[in-house]
Amino acid sequence: MIEARGLTKRYGDKLAVDGLTFDVRPGVVTGFLGPNGSGKSTTMRCIMGLDAPSAGSVHVNGRPYADLPWPLREVGALLEARAIHPGRSAWAHLWMLAQANDLPRKRVDEVLSLVGLDGVARRRVGKFSLGMGQRLGIAAALLGDPAVLLFDEPVNGLDPDGIRWVRNLLKGLAAEGRTVFVSSHLMSEMALTADHVVVIGRGRLIAEMPVAQLTGSSPRRYVRVRSPRLAELRAALEADGATVAPDSDGALAVRGLDAPRIGDLAASLGLPLHELALQQASLEEAFMALTEHDVEYHGEAVVGLPPPSPADRVELDTNGTRP
C-alpha cells in the first residue's frame, strides 16, 4: 500500500506538488492522471525516495522507502526505462540488481522470459528499441517479486500487441493482491486497465475515485433519444425540466432526466421512440472536464494556413469528386 499525506515538494520558487493526500490500495490498478507539468513524475520520485518531500510524507507498506530493508523485494518501479548503461547487456543489468538485493541468478532468467527478452538477453542495451527498453524496465521492476509496483508511462514505445500485454500484466498483478500504481497519458488505455484513479493538476489533488464513478458523474453524460415526432418530444422534455440539444443523426441529447423517466414521459404522451440510450462519458472526456483549468501548456487550436476565400474554394460534384 502507498499512503501520501500532505505531500509537498518545492524546487526553489516552483511548487511541483502541493499537499497531496491519497492512498493506493492493493488488489486494484490505480491510474495516476494529470496534464503535463502536473507533478506526477515528482510524486513518484518522492514515493521512491529519489526526491525528499519539502513537507508531508509518503509511506510504502507503512514506512518511508529509505527505511525498507530490501527495497527491490518490496517495491518495483519503472520511472525511466533508459536509465541503464548502454554498454551493458540486459542480463548483466538485471544480474547486477539481483546481486545487490540477494536474489537468485535464476530470477534474472525468469523475468527476461516473462517480458519476452530472453532471446536478446546478451545484447547491449544501447542497441535496444524504445519498446525493448520498456520491457527491460518492467523486468527490473518485477525482479524482486514485490508487492508494490509503480509504472510511469509503461506502454511508451510498445506496439499494439505489447500494449495489450502490459495491460494484461498490470491487471494480473493486481488480481494477485499487489498494489499497482500506473501513470499514463493514454486515456483510452487507462479506461481499459485502471479500476481506480488519482487525478492531479498543478500539483494538487483534483479527484480520487473509481473509474466508473468518475465517468458516471461527468457533465458530458447524457441520454440520446430519437423519435419520428421529435419536436413534440422535445417540447415535453423541456417542460419537464430537461436540457435538450441536437445530437447527431437527427437525435436529441437530453440532460437532467434519466432514461426511465424519458421513456415513461414518451409513453404517457403516445410518442414513439426509435432510440433511448445512455451515453456515458469516456474517461478522456471526464478527465478533460476535470482538468480544463489546470492545463499548464496550451497549444493553438489550429496551426497552418488561414482558410481559403470563397473565390479559392473548389466545389465537389454530387459524387464527391472535383468537377
Secondary structure, 3 states (H helix, E strand, C coil): CEEEEEEEEEECCEEEEEEEEEEECCCCEEEEECCCCCCHHHHHHHHCCCCCCCEEEEEECCECHHHCCCHHHHEEEECCCCCCCCCCEHHHHHHHHHHHCCCCHHHHHHHHHHCCCHHHCCCEHHHCCHHHHHHHHHHHHHCCCCCEEEEECCCCCCCHHHHHHHHHHHHHHHHCCCEEEEECCCHHHHHHHCCEEEEEECCEEEEEEEHHHHHHCCCCCEEEEECCCHHHHHHHHHHCCCEEEECHHHCEEEECCCHHHHHHHHHHCCCCCCEEEEECCCHHHHHHHHHCCCCCCCCCCCCCCCCCCHHHCCCCCCCCCCC
